[in-house]
Amino acid sequence: MMKNVGDLLKNLGKIRKDMEKVQADLKNRFVEAAAGGGLVKVLMNGQQEVLKVTIDPKAVSAEAGGIEILEDLVVAAVSQALEQSKTLKSEELNKATGGMGLNFSDLL
């Protein structure tokens, strides 16, 4: 255990640089999620920023169920994109820490 702590301290500068690089790279990594069979799509980057919401015109028709259904579809698509983005971020940060099981994603 002590060796791992020593290794961690030795590599802390490199790990920090790697994590900063990952954070910058995540801004240019994208996930897309859809709800309602593709009626609503959300594009998000790896830093959990919503970049685009696309709504098919069919989603606003009376047959689609009205505004309440559309609102639910938007929430569902955003939630799915957020989960995908968090997973992407966690995986990339894990790589940056060398798989040491450190999770700094909530701090960044």
Secondary structure as UniProt FT lines:
FT   HELIX           2..26
FT   TURN            27..28
FT   STRAND          30..35
FT   TURN            36..39
FT   STRAND          40..45
FT   TURN            46..47
FT   STRAND          50..55
FT   HELIX           57..60
FT   HELIX           62..64
FT   HELIX           67..96
FT   TURN            97..99
FT   TURN            105..107
//
